[in-house]
Amino acid sequence: MPILKNLADVIPGLGKFTFDPSVGTVLVTNGSGLIGYRVAVRLLEAGHKDVRVGIWKGGRQGLESGYVEKIIEKLTALGASFVDFDWSDDRGFAEAVKGVKTVFCSIPHIQNWSDMFPAFIRCCKDAKVEHFVKVSFLRSKHNFKGVAEIARQYRENVPFVAFHGTCDDLLEQTKSNSRMSHTILCCSHYMATPLLIQGDLLREKQKFVTASYGMGINYVSPNDVAEAAVVVLLNMKPHRNQIYNITGPRPIKDSQVVKILSQCYGKEIEHIELGFHDYKEHVAKRGLPQWQLRDAAAWEKMKASGIDESPMGYTKDFENITGKKPETFVDYLNNKEGMRPGLVFP
C-alpha cells in the first residue's frame, strides 16, 4: 500500500484505489472563525480528540478583542491542540499541516488569495494529506441545474464568489494529481453575516440597513454547515470527491429577519431599506477597503435581483447528509450553545 500511495501522487485517478477512510489528525484552518469554531467543537464533542486548531489572533468584525482567548479556553477544555495559522502568511502552512491526515478549510476573502490558496494546497500535497474538506459558496453541479444557474450568476457578479469558485476549481484538480480526495460544501448566505456586518449598528443604534428591495434571501445556518462538515469528516468514504450545496429551508426577507431579531433580543430594531447607490455610500462610510466595499455592494445587488426566491435554489443536500431538517432563522438565534464566545447581538 505505501508504494501505491506514492504512485497515487503522480498517476491520475489511482487515488480511488489507495483511499484510506481513517480520519487521523484533523487541521481546522480557521478555528476562531464562524464555521471553523463550530466544526472543531463538534469534532471534539463527537469523541475525535486529534484536532489541531489553526488560530489567527487578529481582530474580527463584530466581535470583542478578547474573544480568541475565550475560544482557545473552550477548545482547550475539550482537548484541542493549536497552531498559529494566518492566511496572509504562507510561511506557517507547512508546519500547520505536518502530520495532518485530514483538513477542514474555511477561507476568508483575503488579498493575494491567488498566491495563498495554491500555496496551501501545495503544502497539503507535500505533507501527504489524504482528505480535504472545504466550505464555499453555491457551486454548479451537473445533477442540479437550478442551483447551477444561480451559482453561475453569483460567480459572474460577486468577486468573493468568483474567488471561492477559482479555489474550488484548483481543489477539484487534486484528485488527478495527488492522493488527496476532497469534499466541497457550497453554502448560501450565512445567517450570521448580517449580524457580523452590522454588529456595531445593531448594538449601538438598533438599526438594520439593507438594499435587498424586499426580496427573499437564501440564508443558511452556520450550525447546519458545521453539522454537515463533521458528518463528512468522520465518514469520508461516501463523500469522497463530492460537491454539495447546503441551503436554508426557504427564502426569508430582511424585514422578517428584523422582526425575528427584535423578538429574540427584546429590543425594537429599525429596518432601513436603502436604494443601491445609497447603500454603497452607507457601506463606504464604514471605512472598508475598496475590495471589501465592492463585495458588499455586489452581494446586496444580487439579493435585490430576487434570484434567491427561486425554489430551484434550495436543495436536500443537508438533509441527505445529516438526516436532519435545516435550521430556520429562529432556530439559529435560539441555538446559543453553538455560538462563539463573544458579543451577543444586537
C-alpha positions in Angstrom: 0.0 0.0 0.0 2.8 2.6 0.7 4.1 2.1 -2.8 0.6 2.5 -4.3 0.0 5.6 -2.2 3.2 7.2 -3.5 2.2 6.3 -7.1 -1.2 7.9 -6.4 0.6 11.2 -6.1 1.7 11.1 -9.7 -0.7 8.8 -11.5 -4.1 10.4 -12.3 -7.0 8.5 -10.8 -5.0 6.0 -8.7 -6.2 7.7 -5.5 -9.5 5.9 -5.7 -7.7 2.6 -5.1 -5.4 3.8 -2.3 -8.2 5.7 -0.4 -7.8 5.5 3.4 -11.0 6.2 5.3 -9.4 6.8 8.7 -9.6 10.4 9.9 -6.2 10.9 11.6 -5.2 14.3 12.8 -7.6 17.0 11.6 -6.5 20.5 10.9 -9.2 23.1 11.2 -7.7 26.1 9.4 -9.7 28.8 10.9 -10.7 27.7 14.4 -11.7 31.1 15.6 -14.0 31.7 12.6 -17.7 31.3 12.2 -17.7 27.8 10.8 -14.2 26.5 11.9 -15.1 27.0 15.6 -18.3 25.1 15.3 -16.6 22.3 13.4 -13.8 22.0 16.0 -16.3 21.9 18.9 -18.4 19.2 17.2 -15.5 17.0 16.3 -14.2 17.1 19.8 -17.6 16.5 21.4 -18.1 13.6 19.0 -15.0 12.0 20.6 -12.4 12.7 17.9 -9.6 14.1 20.1 -6.9 14.5 17.5 -8.0 18.0 16.4 -5.4 20.7 15.6 -7.0 24.1 15.5 -5.5 26.9 13.4 -5.7 30.2 15.2 -5.4 33.7 13.8 -5.2 36.3 16.6 -6.1 39.3 14.5 -9.3 41.3 15.0 -12.7 40.2 13.7 -15.5 42.4 12.6 -18.4 42.4 15.2 -16.6 40.6 18.0 -14.8 41.8 21.1 -11.0 41.9 21.2 -10.6 39.1 23.8 -12.9 36.6 22.0 -10.0 34.5 20.6 -8.7 33.8 24.1 -12.2 32.6 25.1 -12.3 30.3 22.1 -8.9 28.8 23.0 -10.1 28.3 26.6 -13.2 26.5 25.4 -11.4 24.3 22.9 -8.5 23.5 25.3 -11.1 22.2 27.8 -12.4 19.9 25.0 -8.9 18.6 24.2 -7.8 20.5 21.1 -4.2 21.4 20.2 -3.4 24.7 18.5 -1.2 26.1 15.8 -0.7 29.7 14.6 -2.4 30.0 11.2 -2.6 33.2 9.1 -3.9 33.0 5.6 -1.9 36.1 4.7 1.4 34.4 5.6 2.3 31.1 3.8 5.4 30.6 5.9 3.4 28.8 8.5 1.5 26.5 6.2 4.0 23.6 6.2 4.2 23.4 10.0 0.4 23.6 10.3 -0.1 20.5 8.1 2.8 18.5 9.4 1.4 15.1 10.4 -2.1 16.0 9.3 -4.3 13.5 7.5 -7.5 15.5 7.1 -8.0 19.2 6.6 -11.1 21.2 7.2 -10.7 24.5 5.3 -12.7 27.7 5.7 -11.0 30.6 4.0 -12.0 34.2 4.2 -11.8 36.6 1.3 -8.2 37.9 1.6 -6.0 39.9 -0.6 -3.3 37.8 -2.5 -5.6 34.8 -2.3 -4.4 33.7 -5.8 -1.0 33.1 -4.2 -2.0 31.8 -0.8 -4.6 29.1 -1.5 -2.4 27.4 -4.2 0.5 27.6 -1.7 -1.6 25.9 0.9 -2.8 23.2 -1.5 0.9 22.5 -2.4 1.8 22.2 1.3 -1.1 19.7 1.8 0.0 17.6 -1.1 3.7 17.7 0.1 2.5 16.6 3.6 0.6 13.7 2.1 -2.8 14.9 3.4 -5.5 12.3 2.5 -8.7 14.3 2.8 -9.6 17.9 2.2 -13.0 19.4 3.1 -13.7 23.0 2.1 -16.6 25.3 2.5 -17.5 27.6 -0.4 -20.5 29.4 -1.9 -23.1 27.7 -4.1 -21.5 25.9 -7.0 -22.6 24.3 -10.2 -23.5 20.6 -10.1 -24.4 18.7 -13.3 -27.3 17.0 -11.5 -29.0 20.1 -10.0 -29.4 22.6 -12.8 -31.4 25.1 -10.8 -28.6 25.8 -8.3 -26.1 25.7 -11.2 -27.7 28.7 -12.9 -27.9 30.6 -9.6 -24.3 29.8 -8.8 -23.2 30.9 -12.2 -24.9 34.3 -11.8 -23.3 34.8 -8.4 -19.9 33.8 -9.6 -20.1 36.3 -12.5 -21.3 39.2 -10.4 -19.7 38.8 -6.9 -15.9 38.9 -6.6 -16.0 36.8 -3.4 -17.9 34.0 -5.1 -15.5 34.1 -8.1 -12.6 33.8 -5.6 -14.1 30.8 -4.0 -15.0 29.3 -7.3 -11.4 29.5 -8.6 -10.1 27.9 -5.3 -12.7 25.1 -5.8 -11.5 24.6 -9.4 -8.0 24.2 -8.1 -9.1 21.8 -5.4 -11.0 19.6 -7.8 -7.9 19.1 -9.8 -6.1 17.4 -6.9 -7.9 14.1 -7.5 -5.9 13.7 -10.7 -2.5 14.8 -9.5 -2.3 13.6 -5.8 -3.7 11.0 -3.4 -5.8 13.7 -1.8 -9.6 13.4 -2.0 -11.9 16.4 -1.5 -15.4 17.3 -0.5 -16.7 20.8 -1.1 -19.6 22.1 1.0 -21.1 25.0 -1.0 -23.4 27.2 1.0 -25.8 30.1 0.5 -25.7 33.3 2.7 -24.8 32.6 6.3 -27.5 33.8 8.8 -24.6 35.2 10.9 -23.3 37.5 8.1 -25.8 40.4 8.6 -25.2 40.3 12.3 -21.4 40.5 12.0 -21.5 43.1 9.2 -24.0 45.3 11.1 -22.9 44.5 14.6 -22.0 47.9 15.9 -25.0 49.5 14.2 -27.3 46.9 15.8 -25.8 47.2 19.2 -25.4 51.0 19.4 -28.4 52.2 17.4 -30.6 49.2 16.9 -30.7 49.7 13.2 -30.5 47.2 10.3 -29.6 48.6 6.9 -30.2 46.7 3.7 -30.8 47.2 0.0 -32.5 43.9 -0.9 -35.7 45.6 -2.1 -38.0 43.3 -0.2 -36.7 40.1 -1.9 -36.4 36.8 -0.1 -32.8 35.6 0.7 -31.4 32.1 0.9 -30.0 32.3 4.4 -28.4 29.1 5.8 -27.5 28.4 9.4 -23.7 28.1 10.2 -24.7 25.3 12.6 -26.0 23.3 9.6 -22.9 23.8 7.7 -20.8 22.6 10.6 -23.1 19.7 11.2 -22.7 18.6 7.6 -18.9 19.1 7.7 -18.5 16.9 10.7 -20.6 14.1 9.2 -18.4 14.2 6.1 -15.1 14.4 8.1 -15.9 11.4 10.3 -17.1 9.3 7.4 -15.2 10.4 4.2 -15.7 7.4 2.0 -19.3 8.1 0.7 -18.5 11.8 0.3 -15.1 11.4 -1.5 -14.7 13.9 -4.4 -18.3 15.2 -4.0 -19.8 18.6 -4.1 -22.8 19.5 -2.0 -25.0 22.7 -2.0 -26.1 23.4 1.6 -29.0 25.9 1.7 -31.6 27.3 4.0 -35.1 25.9 4.3 -36.8 28.7 2.3 -36.3 32.4 1.3 -36.7 34.9 4.1 -36.9 38.7 3.7 -34.7 41.1 5.6 -37.8 42.7 7.0 -38.7 39.4 8.5 -35.2 39.0 9.9 -35.5 42.3 11.6 -38.8 41.2 13.3 -37.2 38.0 14.4 -34.2 39.8 15.8 -36.4 42.3 17.7 -38.4 39.4 19.3 -35.3 37.4 20.1 -33.4 40.2 21.8 -36.3 42.1 23.3 -35.3 45.3 21.5 -37.1 47.1 18.8 -34.8 47.2 15.7 -35.4 49.6 12.9 -35.2 48.3 9.4 -33.8 50.9 7.0 -34.2 49.9 3.3 -31.9 51.9 1.1 -31.6 52.2 -2.7 -28.5 50.5 -4.1 -26.4 53.7 -4.5 -27.3 55.0 -1.1 -26.4 51.6 0.3 -22.9 51.8 -1.3 -22.4 55.2 0.3 -23.5 53.9 3.6 -21.1 51.0 3.5 -18.3 53.3 2.2 -18.6 55.4 5.4 -17.6 52.4 7.4 -14.1 52.7 6.1 -13.8 49.3 4.5 -11.1 48.6 1.9 -12.2 49.1 -1.7 -12.2 45.4 -2.4 -14.5 44.7 0.6 -16.8 47.6 -0.4 -17.1 46.1 -3.9 -18.1 42.8 -2.5 -20.7 44.2 0.0 -22.3 46.1 -2.8 -22.3 43.1 -5.2 -23.9 40.8 -2.6 -26.7 43.3 -1.9 -27.3 43.8 -5.7 -27.7 40.0 -6.2 -30.1 39.8 -3.2 -32.2 42.6 -4.7 -32.4 40.8 -8.0 -34.8 38.2 -6.4 -32.6 35.3 -7.5 -32.8 33.7 -4.1 -36.6 33.4 -4.3 -36.4 30.7 -6.9 -37.5 27.3 -5.4 -34.8 25.7 -7.7 -32.1 27.3 -5.4 -33.0 25.1 -2.4 -31.6 21.6 -2.1 -32.0 18.5 0.1 -28.2 18.0 0.4 -28.1 19.0 4.1 -30.9 16.6 4.9 -29.4 13.8 2.9 -26.0 14.2 4.6 -27.3 14.6 8.2 -30.8 13.2 8.3 -31.9 16.5 9.8 -34.1 19.4 8.7 -32.2 22.7 8.1 -32.5 25.3 10.9 -34.7 28.4 10.5 -33.5 31.8 11.4 -35.4 31.5 14.7 -33.7 28.1 15.4 -30.3 29.6 14.6 -30.7 32.6 17.0 -32.1 30.3 19.8 -29.2 27.9 19.5 -26.9 29.9 21.9 -24.7 26.9 22.7 -23.3 26.7 19.2 -22.3 30.4 19.1 -18.7 31.5 19.5 -17.8 33.2 22.8 -18.1 36.9 22.1 -20.6 39.7 21.9 -24.3 39.0 21.6 -26.5 40.9 19.1 -27.8 43.4 18.9 
